[in-house]
Amino acid sequence: MPKRWKVLSSEEIFKTGLFRFRTDRCELPDGRVMPNYYVMEFPDWVNVVPVTEDNKIVLVEQFRQAAGDSFLEIPGGSTDRGEDPKKAVLRELREETGYVPDDVRLIGVHHPNPAMQNNRMHTYIAYGCKLVGEPEPDPFEDITVVTKSIPEVIELVMTGKITHTIVVASLLYALPALGFHLPRP
């Protein structure tokens, strides 16, 4: 197992409400010194695979400026400072879709990009989701809510129509809880 690096110094380059960007000077286990290792610090993220009472998955479609395209995703977002991930995922689900679940369970925790980011993604599955009102997205979110059957969602992943890596990983966590397994190539 690779050994930890020793942080010799750390310097903040930029800080905003969304993230902090820093550079670390690190000593590797063999004594080499890396002068600048860049790290983006984000709060932990959450997302949820919402399953309706009639066994459909609630998805959101939204434009992502960095990639210049629209993406089909599952609801999610950032935790607020000190916020419990389960509370955050329930908030995000309601805000982005108007749905609330009967039951929500943690199904996995993964690292979105451990080479450059320090945060984790907490993935939940929500059962018995019911539409209780209109979505109430953040001021600069333009979201379209759609529902698809579980086989349709699997097909969207397998045919490259769902390409957001975090969403693909989270759906992979959810498949056993939904009684499905990916087909072998």
C-alpha positions in Angstrom: 0.0 0.0 0.0 1.4 3.4 -0.9 2.5 5.6 2.0 1.1 9.0 2.8 2.8 12.1 1.6 4.0 14.6 4.2 2.7 18.2 3.7 5.5 20.6 4.2 3.5 23.7 3.5 0.1 24.7 2.1 -0.9 28.0 0.5 -4.4 29.2 -0.3 -4.5 30.5 -3.9 -8.2 31.4 -4.2 -11.3 31.1 -2.0 -15.0 31.6 -2.9 -18.2 30.4 -1.3 -18.2 27.3 -3.5 -14.7 26.1 -3.1 -11.1 26.8 -2.0 -8.1 26.3 -4.2 -4.7 25.6 -2.7 -1.2 24.4 -3.5 0.6 22.0 -1.2 4.4 21.4 -1.1 4.7 17.7 -0.3 7.5 15.3 0.6 7.0 11.8 -1.0 7.9 8.7 1.0 11.2 8.4 -1.0 12.2 11.9 -0.1 11.4 13.6 -3.4 9.6 17.0 -2.9 6.7 18.0 -5.1 6.8 21.8 -5.1 3.1 22.4 -6.2 0.3 19.9 -5.8 -3.0 21.7 -6.5 -6.1 20.8 -4.5 -9.6 22.0 -4.8 -11.5 21.8 -1.5 -15.3 21.4 -1.8 -17.9 20.6 0.8 -19.2 17.0 0.5 -21.8 16.4 -2.2 -24.9 14.4 -2.1 -27.1 12.7 -4.8 -30.1 10.4 -4.8 -31.7 7.8 -6.9 -35.4 8.6 -6.4 -37.8 5.7 -7.1 -41.5 6.6 -7.4 -44.3 4.4 -6.1 -44.8 3.0 -9.6 -41.0 2.1 -9.9 -39.8 4.9 -12.1 -36.6 6.8 -11.5 -36.9 10.6 -11.2 -34.2 12.3 -13.3 -33.2 15.9 -13.9 -31.9 17.4 -17.1 -29.9 20.6 -17.0 -27.3 22.5 -19.0 -23.8 22.4 -17.7 -21.8 25.4 -18.8 -18.3 23.9 -18.3 -19.1 21.1 -20.8 -21.3 23.2 -22.9 -24.1 20.7 -23.1 -27.2 19.4 -21.3 -27.0 16.3 -19.1 -29.5 13.8 -17.7 -28.7 13.3 -14.1 -30.1 12.3 -10.7 -30.9 15.1 -8.2 -28.1 16.3 -6.0 -25.9 19.1 -4.8 -23.6 20.3 -2.0 -24.0 20.0 1.7 -24.2 23.2 3.5 -21.6 23.9 6.1 -22.0 21.2 8.8 -25.2 19.8 7.3 -25.9 16.1 7.6 -25.7 14.5 4.2 -29.1 12.8 4.6 -30.8 16.1 5.4 -29.0 17.7 2.4 -30.2 15.0 0.0 -33.8 15.3 1.2 -33.5 19.1 0.7 -32.0 18.7 -2.8 -34.6 16.1 -3.9 -37.5 18.4 -2.9 -36.0 21.6 -4.3 -35.0 20.1 -7.7 -37.9 17.8 -8.3 -40.9 18.5 -6.0 -40.7 14.8 -4.8 -40.4 13.5 -1.3 -39.7 9.9 -0.3 -41.2 7.5 2.2 -37.8 6.0 2.9 -34.2 7.1 2.1 -31.0 5.0 2.6 -27.3 5.6 2.1 -26.0 3.2 -0.5 -22.5 4.4 -1.1 -19.8 7.0 -0.5 -17.3 7.7 -3.2 -14.7 10.4 -4.2 -15.6 12.4 -7.3 -12.0 13.2 -8.2 -9.4 12.3 -5.5 -6.5 13.4 -7.7 -7.6 17.0 -7.4 -10.5 17.3 -4.9 -10.9 16.5 -1.2 -14.6 16.0 -1.0 -16.9 12.9 -1.0 -20.2 12.1 -2.7 -22.8 10.5 -0.5 -25.2 8.5 -2.7 -28.7 7.6 -1.4 -31.7 5.7 -2.8 -35.1 7.0 -2.0 -38.2 4.7 -2.1 -41.8 5.7 -2.5 -41.2 9.1 -3.9 -44.4 11.2 -4.3 -44.8 14.5 -6.1 -45.9 17.0 -3.5 -45.4 20.3 -5.3 -43.5 22.2 -7.9 -39.7 22.1 -7.9 -38.1 25.1 -6.2 -34.6 25.2 -7.7 -31.8 27.6 -6.8 -32.0 30.9 -8.6 -29.6 30.0 -11.4 -30.7 26.3 -11.9 -32.8 25.5 -15.0 -34.0 22.0 -14.5 -36.4 19.8 -16.4 -37.7 16.8 -14.3 -38.4 13.5 -16.1 -39.2 10.0 -15.0 -37.9 6.8 -16.6 -38.3 3.1 -15.9 -35.3 1.4 -14.4 -34.6 -0.6 -17.6 -34.8 2.7 -19.6 -32.2 4.3 -17.2 -29.9 1.3 -17.5 -30.2 1.6 -21.3 -29.4 5.3 -21.2 -26.2 4.6 -19.3 -25.2 1.7 -21.6 -25.8 3.6 -24.8 -23.9 6.7 -23.6 -26.9 9.0 -23.2 -26.1 9.4 -19.4 -22.4 10.3 -19.3 -22.0 12.3 -16.1 -19.5 10.1 -14.3 -20.8 10.8 -10.8 -24.3 9.8 -11.9 -23.1 6.6 -13.6 -21.2 5.6 -10.4 -24.2 6.4 -8.2 -26.5 4.4 -10.5 -24.1 1.5 -10.3 -24.4 1.6 -6.5 -28.2 1.6 -6.8 -28.6 -1.3 -9.2 -28.5 -4.1 -6.6 -30.9 -2.3 -4.3 -33.3 -2.1 -7.4 -32.8 -5.8 -8.1 -30.9 -5.2 -11.3 -27.4 -6.0 -12.5 -25.5 -4.6 -15.5 -25.3 -7.0 -18.5 -21.9 -8.3 -19.4 -20.4 -6.9 -22.7 
